[in-house]
Amino acid sequence: MALTNDYRCPVCGGPLSFSQGAYRCPARHCFDLAADGHVNLLPSGRKASRQAGDNRQMVQARRAFLARGYYQFLRDAVSEAVLTAIKREGSSSLVLDCGCGEGYYTSHISQTLSQAGLSFSVLGFDVSKAAVQYAARRDKLSAYAVASVARLPVDDGSAGAAVSIFAPVIPKEFARVLQPGGSLFLVTPAEDHLWGLKNLLYEKPYENQVKKFSLEGFSPFRSWTIRQTARVSPREDAENLFKMTPYYWKTPARAAEKLARLDSLETPLSFHIQHLVRLSS
């Protein structure tokens, strides 16, 4: 399991150090390390819940779908973008995955930096306990904590890069944790992402509205879109894709039954990536 000295106490803000199976701060607040390697650093009064964030069913569906490699091209693009930015900036040796889910992207960022000979701490944060538990079990290069992206348990200006992939965007918090010149990568669905799935489920499907962020304290550096057309097969893969999207909770059962009758689904996979740079204060 990966241990780190980069956490800060969610109660008092003091530095956390690891000893005797737990993270402790000078004020004696204590946070036990779970057997799988994650730690719960939600603010005092907010206990981690198995129902907070993505539930176990959604996590399992996403795990199974991502393991089939459909989103590998996005994973590789984000990891390479982080590596390129770090090499260019000569930045802090800390990278944050804000809303890391089950660690699919986090783990590959760690592997990419390690293979490039860079010594970096990669920390993954998510409010979903089920997701963080799985991430910590499968990835021993990164460190994982149950925590809200609205209150990240790290020091001001401590991170050289942060990524937010299909997760809430909290401008003030990202500006707080990133050092001047640090990179922020935001990933959202592009216009035609999962059009094949939506065209199957809905009589009048609509394109996604691409979110192009203009954040206080940041300067836009680059934005681009990546696409692939995928044949999602067998049917179980298509069902897992459906279950890991918001459409699963909003689609009438009669429409969802169309998916159960398919042997395969052809759809574009399309993502918008935005790279912003933290301005000097």
Residue pairs with C-beta under 8 A, 6 or more apart in sequence:
1 33
1 36
1 37
1 136
1 140
1 143
2 37
2 121
2 139
2 140
2 141
2 142
2 143
3 18
3 33
3 143
4 18
4 121
4 123
4 143
5 15
5 16
5 17
5 18
6 94
6 121
6 123
6 143
6 154
6 155
6 158
7 15
7 16
7 23
7 39
7 41
7 123
7 143
7 145
7 153
7 154
8 14
8 15
8 16
8 25
8 153
8 154
8 155
9 15
9 16
9 25
9 27
9 29
9 31
9 153
10 41
10 42
10 43
10 44
10 147
10 151
10 153
11 25
11 27
11 29
11 43
11 44
12 25
12 27
12 29
14 25
14 26
14 27
14 29
15 25
15 26
16 23
16 24
16 25
16 31
16 153
17 23
17 24
17 25
18 24
18 33
21 32
21 33
22 30
22 31
22 32
22 33
23 30
23 31
23 33
23 39
23 41
24 30
24 31
31 39
31 40
31 41
32 39
32 40
33 39
34 40
34 133
34 136
36 133
36 136
36 137
37 136
37 137
37 140
37 143
37 144
38 132
38 133
38 135
38 136
38 144
38 145
38 146
39 144
39 145
39 146
40 47
40 48
40 129
40 145
40 146
41 145
41 146
41 147
41 153
42 48
42 127
42 146
42 147
42 148
43 148
43 151
46 148
48 127
48 129
48 146
49 129
50 56
50 129
50 130
52 127
52 128
52 129
53 126
53 127
53 128
53 129
53 130
53 131
54 62
54 101
54 128
54 130
54 131
55 128
55 130
56 130
57 243
58 243
58 244
58 248
59 101
59 102
59 128
59 130
59 131
59 134
61 239
61 240
61 241
61 243
61 244
62 101
62 102
62 104
62 240
62 244
63 102
63 134
64 236
64 237
64 240
65 71
65 237
65 240
65 241
65 244
66 102
66 104
68 237
70 230
70 232
70 237
70 241
70 269
71 104
71 269
73 226
73 228
73 269
74 105
74 187
74 226
74 269
74 271
75 104
75 105
75 108
76 108
77 226
77 273
78 105
78 108
78 109
78 163
78 165
78 185
78 187
78 273
79 105
79 108
79 109
79 111
79 112
80 112
81 185
81 273
81 275
82 95
82 109
82 112
82 113
82 161
82 163
82 183
82 185
83 112
83 113
83 116
83 118
85 91
85 161
85 183
85 185
85 275
86 95
86 113
86 118
86 120
86 160
86 161
86 183
87 116
89 160
89 181
89 182
89 183
91 160
91 161
91 179
91 181
91 182
91 183
92 158
92 159
92 160
92 179
92 182
93 118
93 119
93 120
93 121
93 160
94 120
94 121
94 123
94 154
94 158
94 159
94 160
95 109
95 113
95 120
95 121
95 122
95 123
95 159
95 160
95 161
95 162
95 163
96 122
96 123
96 124
96 125
96 152
96 154
96 159
96 161
96 162
96 163
96 177
97 103
97 105
97 106
97 109
97 122
97 123
97 124
97 125
97 142
97 162
97 163
97 165
98 125
98 149
98 152
98 162
98 163
98 164
98 167
98 170
98 174
99 125
99 126
99 149
99 164
99 165
99 166
99 167
99 168
100 106
100 124
100 125
100 126
100 131
100 132
100 135
100 144
101 126
101 128
101 131
101 135
101 165
102 131
102 134
102 135
102 138
103 124
103 131
103 134
103 135
103 136
103 138
103 139
103 142
103 144
105 163
105 165
106 122
106 124
106 135
106 139
106 142
106 144
107 135
107 138
107 139
107 141
107 142
109 122
109 142
109 163
110 120
110 122
110 139
110 141
110 142
111 141
113 120
113 122
114 120
114 141
121 143
122 141
122 142
122 143
123 142
123 143
123 144
123 145
123 154
124 132
124 135
124 139
124 142
124 143
124 144
124 145
125 144
125 145
125 146
125 147
125 148
125 149
125 152
125 153
126 132
126 135
126 144
126 146
126 147
127 146
127 147
127 148
127 149
128 146
129 146
132 144
132 145
132 146
135 142
135 144
136 144
145 153
147 153
149 164
149 167
149 168
149 170
149 173
150 168
150 170
150 173
151 173
152 173
152 176
152 177
154 177
155 177
156 176
156 177
157 176
157 177
157 178
157 179
157 180
158 177
158 179
159 177
159 178
159 179
159 182
160 178
160 179
160 182
160 183
161 178
161 182
161 183
161 184
161 185
162 174
162 177
162 178
162 182
162 183
162 184
162 185
163 184
163 185
163 186
163 187
164 174
164 184
164 185
164 186
164 187
165 185
165 187
166 187
166 188
166 189
169 186
169 211
169 213
169 215
171 213
171 215
171 216
171 217
171 218
172 216
172 217
174 184
174 215
174 218
174 278
175 215
175 216
175 217
175 218
175 278
178 184
178 278
179 278
180 278
180 279
180 280
180 281
181 277
181 278
181 280
182 277
182 278
183 221
183 275
183 276
183 277
183 278
184 215
184 218
184 275
184 276
184 277
184 278
185 273
185 274
185 275
186 211
186 213
186 273
186 274
186 276
187 271
187 272
187 273
187 274
188 208
188 210
188 211
188 271
188 272
188 274
189 208
189 210
189 270
189 271
189 272
190 208
190 210
190 225
190 227
190 270
190 271
190 272
191 207
191 208
191 209
191 210
191 270
192 207
192 208
192 227
192 268
192 270
193 208
193 268
193 269
193 270
193 271
194 241
194 245
194 247
194 267
194 268
194 269
195 205
195 207
195 267
195 268
196 265
196 266
196 267
196 268
197 238
197 241
197 242
197 245
197 247
197 259
197 265
197 267
198 205
198 206
198 247
199 205
200 258
200 259
200 262
200 265
201 247
201 251
201 255
201 256
201 258
201 259
202 251
202 255
210 272
211 272
212 223
212 272
212 274
213 274
213 276
214 220
215 276
217 278
217 279
218 276
218 277
218 278
218 279
219 276
219 277
219 279
220 274
220 275
220 276
221 275
221 276
221 277
222 274
222 275
223 272
223 273
223 274
223 275
224 272
224 273
225 270
225 271
225 272
225 273
226 270
226 271
226 273
227 268
227 269
227 270
227 271
228 268
228 269
229 266
229 267
229 268
229 269
230 266
230 267
230 268
230 269
231 264
231 265
231 266
232 238
232 241
232 264
232 265
232 266
232 267
233 263
233 264
233 265
234 263
234 264
235 259
235 260
235 262
235 263
235 264
238 259
238 262
238 264
238 265
239 259
239 260
241 265
242 248
242 251
242 256
242 259
248 256
259 265
